[in-house]
Amino acid sequence: MNKGILTRILVCIFGFGICLYSYVDKQNEVTRLRLEIPYIANQIKDISEENTRLQYEIDQFENPQHLMELARHSEYSNLKQPFVREIVTVQEGLALVVPSEDRADIGQSRPKVTLAIGAK
Amino acid sequence: MKQLRGLPSPEDRKRLVWMSLFIFTIFSLLIIQFFKIQIVEGEKWTRCAKGQHQLVVTEPFKRGLFYSNTSIKVGHPEVSQPFVIDVPKFHLFVDPLNIPEECKEEVGRQISKILRLSKDDGQKVQEQFFKKSRSRKLVMWLSHDQKEAIYSWWAEYSRPKKIPRNAIYFIQDYQRSYPYGKLLGQVLHTVREDRDVQSHQSIPTGGLELVFNHLLQGKEGKRQILRSPRHPMETGKILSCPEDGADVYLTINHYLQAIAEEEISKAVKNANAKGGWAVLMDPRTGEILALAQYPWFDPANYRSYFNDPAKQENTKVKAVTDPYEPGSTMKPLTIAICMKANMELKKQGKKPIFFPDEKVNTANGQFPGRSRPIKDTHVHHFLNMNLALQKSSNIYMARMIQRVIDALGEAWYRKALQDVFGFGIKSGVEIPSESAGLLPTPGKLNPNGTLEWSRPTPFSMAFGHNVLVNSIQMLRSYAILANGGYDVKPTLVRKIVHTERDGTQKVLLDNTDPQRVKSFARLLEPEIVRQVVKALKPVTKPGGTAAKGEIYGYTEAGKTATTEKIVGGTYSKKDHISTFIGFAPVINPRFVLMIAIDEPEKKYVPGVGSMQMGGNCAAPAFREIGLRTLQYLGVEPDDPYGYPTGDPRSDPEKADSMKEVKALKELYQQWNGH
């Protein structure tokens, strides 16, 4: 009988030990993740700020005054502002919806126009 | 008596009592002290403990931005295009008490070398190291790369000398940066480099930054952190999240603005003028699509403008702040009022004051109350309404207003100018310091004691003298003619949106709501508008005063003016303000545009004429901006034969209004003999 109680106690202690170990392990995991948060937050912040800086540089390059200067170069002399009737607005994802056999018809029926792809 | 075994003796008991009392007293004192610390002085010690263990840091917010109007380009994606970006930058600080005396000079020298500072700036940086302070600002607005360069050098330098690493530190801030440089400078303005000490908010220098400051401002957040090496600054309890400011979506399109700025600068330079401005507006919605002014104001270098009295003038939006006499551009409005008077008289069952085709004697410029006769630039014996606008006759306009006053009175005329065209009333455009102009009031005295409205005043007002307006008021008046007679409210803002931290957007102001335009009341009857616009079309054709304003391939209507500026209370014969206001295409106009050239050089060029005239210095800019705007908007030419002689597309027989122009020419020769 004493042997049975001892076994049960040992099993309980063992079970308790496993639970305690997994709890501590989980706590360690949480702590590790918590310690990672500031670094990841910093990385996100840095990437976001780098994006802002790059956007600023892109916008500086795409300054309309600069684009107008470029448009005056002879190599871009073929470019012109399209008339509204020349612009065909294609809804996003339309190409995926149209069956392949119908696409040829679309190409034939449309005039040769400038496309503004992705407009809503 | 024999003492019982095991029981304490009386001395021991006595000692025990004293001992108990002593311990009780000690514990009592301890409890009292605990009570004092925890209850009586609890708040004080809690505060003290928090101060030692916790630190509250502020989280920066982003000021709201201004965005371009990309919706006007039909068929193109509506992308968010900011006019201003808050770029993260760094301010460099030093803790002089933490740097050994012998190292200060070298550290200062190295920082100056890394940042490539001038000798003077380097000297100023050096001085900061010798101040008795824990925090001195050395340099502002450093880039990320500059910061890294200083940090990497400092890490190497401070370690062997055992100088605390935080003796040099950076504070992050957002700098208002302008990717398009000076574009829209006067309208946007900027914020000062320093901030409000109490609120840490940016201080606007003027323009839209000032008008919408209360919405652009954000709110700093607060975060509580523990003073412990195990708790980096980024962790901790968030007490309050930072709130970014609201974004303002403007009606200005960056591309049209660039076109307007390029052309207005050319026009000012060609005219050798003091300055000039161009305002482009949608005549139906009142959305201002471009507002360009030359000389520029570069927001990034705002100090140089405010520190130089000669350049301070360039910081204001003159189209809004500076009233002027509209001169001949007033004449179409005078005609519209005369036609409105006709309708009023018809309602009263009386006969009209004039007919558009009526042959009016314009040789005699004598008017009641005037010591000197009114003159035209050329003597015209007889004119009708269309000829009067084409030839820009002062006498015809004054004669018509004389008839209006005789039939309906001065008060009716003044009320029509105020109610229909909004003279004397601010247009409400979102720019600070708008001038309401001056619409004379009968019986009111000028500062010099003379009457604002005397007997000849209405005759002068008929051709744009004795009345002051700002450019937006004039543009609005022409927009009413362009949109078919409806009211219009000029605006620079499409919408104002506040984005919450979770991404949800709250619209604080929405001028894109169709109900806004629907609410605009009719001010002029369609027949009046039709007649006035028809009379304006020949102005830009051969024989008109602004043939250089014709937009080839498109129909347009407009009017030019050249007015003498008032200098020292009298009209200057030397300084003029030359303007052109017009719209295109005539049917379903896409824009109404005003060009103003301030103080063009007065000179006569044989074969061309006086270069200070609006037809010579302002009208060409109207043509260029108008043409490029219509091309940008994808508007097809509606006058396919309206090209200059020699162009293969030209056909004077088929070109718009050319038959009418020919008929006017014949009629003029018939009535005036030349």
Contacts between the chains, C-beta under 8 A, distances in Angstrom:
chain1	res1	chain2	res2	distance
A	34	B	235	7.2
A	37	B	234	7.3
A	37	B	235	6.5
A	38	B	232	4.7
A	38	B	233	7.6
A	38	B	234	3.5
A	38	B	235	5.4
A	41	B	234	5.3
A	42	B	234	6.3
A	49	B	88	4.4
A	49	B	144	7.5
A	50	B	144	7.9
A	52	B	85	6.4
A	52	B	86	7.4
A	52	B	87	6.1
A	52	B	88	6.7
A	53	B	87	5.9
A	53	B	88	7.2
A	53	B	144	7.2
A	55	B	85	6.6
A	56	B	85	4.8
A	56	B	87	5.4
A	56	B	177	5.9
A	56	B	179	5.4
A	59	B	81	7.7
A	59	B	82	7.3
A	59	B	85	7.0
A	59	B	179	3.3
A	59	B	180	7.1
A	60	B	179	4.8
A	60	B	180	7.8
A	63	B	179	6.6
A	63	B	180	5.0
A	63	B	181	6.9
A	63	B	183	7.4
A	63	B	258	7.7
A	64	B	180	7.0
A	64	B	183	7.5
A	64	B	254	5.4
A	64	B	255	4.7
A	64	B	257	7.5
A	64	B	258	3.7
A	64	B	259	7.9
A	65	B	180	7.2
A	65	B	181	7.7
A	65	B	183	7.1
A	65	B	258	4.9
A	65	B	261	7.6
A	65	B	262	6.9
A	68	B	258	6.2
A	68	B	259	7.5
A	68	B	262	6.8
A	80	B	631	7.7
A	81	B	631	4.6
A	81	B	632	5.5
A	81	B	634	6.2
A	82	B	634	5.9
A	83	B	634	4.9
A	83	B	635	7.4
A	83	B	636	5.0
A	84	B	74	4.9
A	84	B	75	6.6
A	84	B	633	7.8
A	84	B	634	4.0
A	84	B	635	7.2
A	84	B	636	7.5
A	85	B	636	7.0
A	86	B	634	7.6
A	87	B	74	6.8
A	87	B	75	3.5
A	87	B	76	7.8
A	87	B	634	6.9
A	88	B	75	7.8
A	89	B	75	5.1
A	116	B	75	4.6
A	116	B	76	5.4
A	116	B	77	7.4
A	118	B	77	5.7
A	119	B	75	5.7
A	119	B	76	6.2
A	119	B	77	5.1
A	120	B	77	7.0
A	120	B	78	7.5
